[in-house]
């Protein structure tokens, strides 16, 4: 599995927002849906190593998870994926809307 970049601080969030294109994934180890979503996010990251993919631990990183929600204006969910293009939310989805295919489409990498 391709490792995801841990998102644990405001500086790392700034890095994600400064990228032309990035993906933020919120994960909870207590959720079975997250386990399925995590596999899909890892598959996306493996197929598109040029795109930085950040992971927020929704249990241990409650403060940064809230900061992501506040700065991007996206209500927190877990699991959740947020596609960021030029510092703004291009797409977000949660639960069963998280798949490698959908991430590839929503990042514009299917062209």
Phi and psi restraints in degrees (value plus and minus 20) as a CYANA .aco file:
   2 UNK   PHI     -92.9   -52.9
   2 UNK   PSI     106.5   146.5
   3 UNK   PHI     -89.0   -49.0
   3 UNK   PSI     123.1   163.1
   4 UNK   PHI    -114.5   -74.5
   4 UNK   PSI     132.4   172.4
   5 UNK   PHI     -98.5   -58.5
   5 UNK   PSI     105.3   145.3
   6 UNK   PHI     -87.3   -47.3
   6 UNK   PSI     112.3   152.3
   7 UNK   PHI    -128.6   -88.6
   7 UNK   PSI      81.4   121.4
   8 UNK   PHI    -144.1  -104.1
   8 UNK   PSI     -23.4    16.6
   9 UNK   PHI    -165.9  -125.9
   9 UNK   PSI     144.1   184.1
  10 UNK   PHI     -82.3   -42.3
  10 UNK   PSI     -53.5   -13.5
  11 UNK   PHI     -84.8   -44.8
  11 UNK   PSI     -61.5   -21.5
  12 UNK   PHI     -88.9   -48.9
  12 UNK   PSI     -55.2   -15.2
  13 UNK   PHI     -84.0   -44.0
  13 UNK   PSI     -61.6   -21.6
  14 UNK   PHI     -77.7   -37.7
  14 UNK   PSI     -62.2   -22.2
  15 UNK   PHI     -79.2   -39.2
  15 UNK   PSI     -65.2   -25.2
  16 UNK   PHI     -83.3   -43.3
  16 UNK   PSI     -59.5   -19.5
  17 UNK   PHI     -96.3   -56.3
  17 UNK   PSI     -44.9    -4.9
  18 UNK   PHI     -99.6   -59.6
  18 UNK   PSI     -38.1     1.9
  19 UNK   PHI     -90.0   -50.0
  19 UNK   PSI     129.4   169.4
  20 UNK   PHI     -79.5   -39.5
  20 UNK   PSI     -59.9   -19.9
  21 UNK   PHI    -167.1  -127.1
  21 UNK   PSI     111.6   151.6
  22 UNK   PHI    -170.7  -130.7
  22 UNK   PSI     147.7   187.7
  23 UNK   PHI    -149.5  -109.5
  23 UNK   PSI     114.3   154.3
  24 UNK   PHI    -135.6   -95.6
  24 UNK   PSI     107.5   147.5
  25 UNK   PHI    -138.9   -98.9
  25 UNK   PSI     103.8   143.8
  26 UNK   PHI    -119.5   -79.5
  26 UNK   PSI     108.1   148.1
  27 UNK   PHI    -151.2  -111.2
  27 UNK   PSI     122.9   162.9
  28 UNK   PHI    -145.1  -105.1
  28 UNK   PSI     105.9   145.9
  29 UNK   PHI     -92.1   -52.1
  29 UNK   PSI     -27.8    12.2
  30 UNK   PHI    -114.3   -74.3
  30 UNK   PSI     -17.0    23.0
  31 UNK   PHI    -136.6   -96.6
  31 UNK   PSI     104.5   144.5
  32 UNK   PHI     -88.1   -48.1
  32 UNK   PSI     -49.9    -9.9
  33 UNK   PHI     -86.7   -46.7
  33 UNK   PSI     -55.9   -15.9
  34 UNK   PHI     -81.4   -41.4
  34 UNK   PSI     -56.3   -16.3
  35 UNK   PHI     -81.2   -41.2
  35 UNK   PSI     -63.8   -23.8
  36 UNK   PHI     -86.6   -46.6
  36 UNK   PSI     -64.7   -24.7
  37 UNK   PHI     -83.4   -43.4
  37 UNK   PSI     -60.1   -20.1
  38 UNK   PHI     -80.0   -40.0
  38 UNK   PSI     -60.9   -20.9
  39 UNK   PHI     -79.8   -39.8
  39 UNK   PSI     -60.6   -20.6
  40 UNK   PHI     -87.0   -47.0
  40 UNK   PSI     -60.8   -20.8
  41 UNK   PHI     -86.4   -46.4
  41 UNK   PSI     -61.5   -21.5
  42 UNK   PHI     -83.4   -43.4
  42 UNK   PSI     -59.0   -19.0
  43 UNK   PHI     -82.2   -42.2
  43 UNK   PSI     -63.9   -23.9
  44 UNK   PHI     -80.1   -40.1
  44 UNK   PSI     -68.5   -28.5
  45 UNK   PHI     -81.0   -41.0
  45 UNK   PSI     -57.5   -17.5
  46 UNK   PHI     -86.3   -46.3
  46 UNK   PSI     -59.9   -19.9
  47 UNK   PHI     -98.7   -58.7
  47 UNK   PSI     -40.7    -0.7
  48 UNK   PHI    -153.0  -113.0
  48 UNK   PSI      44.7    84.7
  49 UNK   PHI     -83.8   -43.8
  49 UNK   PSI     -34.8     5.2
  50 UNK   PHI     -95.1   -55.1
  50 UNK   PSI     -33.7     6.3
  51 UNK   PHI    -120.1   -80.1
  51 UNK   PSI     100.5   140.5
  52 UNK   PHI     -89.6   -49.6
  52 UNK   PSI     109.5   149.5
  53 UNK   PHI    -139.3   -99.3
  53 UNK   PSI     100.2   140.2
  54 UNK   PHI    -126.5   -86.5
  54 UNK   PSI     124.0   164.0
  55 UNK   PHI    -140.6  -100.6
  55 UNK   PSI     109.8   149.8
  56 UNK   PHI    -124.4   -84.4
  56 UNK   PSI     107.2   147.2
  57 UNK   PHI    -102.2   -62.2
  57 UNK   PSI      86.6   126.6
  58 UNK   PHI     -86.3   -46.3
  58 UNK   PSI     -41.4    -1.4
  59 UNK   PHI    -105.3   -65.3
  59 UNK   PSI     -71.2   -31.2
  60 UNK   PHI    -104.1   -64.1
  60 UNK   PSI     -40.3    -0.3
  61 UNK   PHI    -133.2   -93.2
  61 UNK   PSI      27.7    67.7
  62 UNK   PHI     -80.9   -40.9
  62 UNK   PSI     -58.9   -18.9
  63 UNK   PHI     -84.8   -44.8
  63 UNK   PSI     -67.2   -27.2
  64 UNK   PHI     -90.4   -50.4
  64 UNK   PSI     -51.9   -11.9
  65 UNK   PHI     -82.1   -42.1
  65 UNK   PSI     -62.9   -22.9
  66 UNK   PHI     -84.7   -44.7
  66 UNK   PSI     -60.0   -20.0
  67 UNK   PHI     -82.8   -42.8
  67 UNK   PSI     -60.7   -20.7
  68 UNK   PHI     -79.0   -39.0
  68 UNK   PSI     -68.2   -28.2
  69 UNK   PHI     -80.5   -40.5
  69 UNK   PSI     -64.9   -24.9
  70 UNK   PHI     -88.0   -48.0
  70 UNK   PSI     -68.1   -28.1
  71 UNK   PHI     -88.3   -48.3
  71 UNK   PSI     -51.6   -11.6
  72 UNK   PHI    -118.1   -78.1
  72 UNK   PSI     -30.5     9.5
  73 UNK   PHI      50.1    90.1
  73 UNK   PSI      11.0    51.0
  74 UNK   PHI    -138.0   -98.0
  74 UNK   PSI     102.9   142.9
  75 UNK   PHI     -79.7   -39.7
  75 UNK   PSI     115.1   155.1
  76 UNK   PHI     -85.1   -45.1
  76 UNK   PSI     115.4   155.4
  77 UNK   PHI    -163.8  -123.8
  77 UNK   PSI     145.0   185.0
  78 UNK   PHI    -169.5  -129.5
  78 UNK   PSI     101.8   141.8
  79 UNK   PHI     -95.3   -55.3
  79 UNK   PSI     134.8   174.8
  80 UNK   PHI    -171.2  -131.2
  80 UNK   PSI     121.7   161.7
  81 UNK   PHI    -143.2  -103.2
  81 UNK   PSI     115.1   155.1
  82 UNK   PHI    -144.8  -104.8
  82 UNK   PSI     101.8   141.8
  83 UNK   PHI    -112.3   -72.3
  83 UNK   PSI     103.9   143.9
  84 UNK   PHI    -133.2   -93.2
  84 UNK   PSI     105.4   145.4
  85 UNK   PHI    -143.6  -103.6
  85 UNK   PSI     100.5   140.5
  86 UNK   PHI      32.0    72.0
  86 UNK   PSI      23.1    63.1
  87 UNK   PHI      61.2   101.2
  87 UNK   PSI     -18.1    21.9
  88 UNK   PHI    -144.9  -104.9
  88 UNK   PSI     133.7   173.7
  89 UNK   PHI     -89.3   -49.3
  89 UNK   PSI     101.6   141.6
  90 UNK   PHI    -114.7   -74.7
  90 UNK   PSI     -49.7    -9.7
  91 UNK   PHI    -188.2  -148.2
  91 UNK   PSI     128.2   168.2
  92 UNK   PHI    -163.0  -123.0
  92 UNK   PSI     128.6   168.6
  93 UNK   PHI    -171.9  -131.9
  93 UNK   PSI     139.5   179.5
  94 UNK   PHI    -159.7  -119.7
  94 UNK   PSI     147.5   187.5
  95 UNK   PHI      31.4    71.4
  95 UNK   PSI    -138.7   -98.7
  96 UNK   PHI    -100.3   -60.3
  96 UNK   PSI     -18.7    21.3
  97 UNK   PHI    -108.8   -68.8
  97 UNK   PSI     -16.8    23.2
  98 UNK   PHI    -116.6   -76.6
  98 UNK   PSI      93.7   133.7
  99 UNK   PHI    -170.2  -130.2
  99 UNK   PSI     137.7   177.7
 100 UNK   PHI     -77.1   -37.1
 100 UNK   PSI     -64.4   -24.4
 101 UNK   PHI     -80.9   -40.9
 101 UNK   PSI     -66.6   -26.6
 102 UNK   PHI     -87.2   -47.2
 102 UNK   PSI     -61.8   -21.8
 103 UNK   PHI     -81.7   -41.7
 103 UNK   PSI     -62.1   -22.1
 104 UNK   PHI     -81.5   -41.5
 104 UNK   PSI     -62.9   -22.9
 105 UNK   PHI     -85.4   -45.4
 105 UNK   PSI     -68.3   -28.3
 106 UNK   PHI     -92.7   -52.7
 106 UNK   PSI     -39.4     0.6
 107 UNK   PHI    -107.7   -67.7
 107 UNK   PSI     -26.8    13.2
 108 UNK   PHI      59.6    99.6
 108 UNK   PSI      -2.7    37.3
 109 UNK   PHI    -112.0   -72.0
 109 UNK   PSI     -16.1    23.9
 110 UNK   PHI    -111.0   -71.0
 110 UNK   PSI     -18.5    21.5
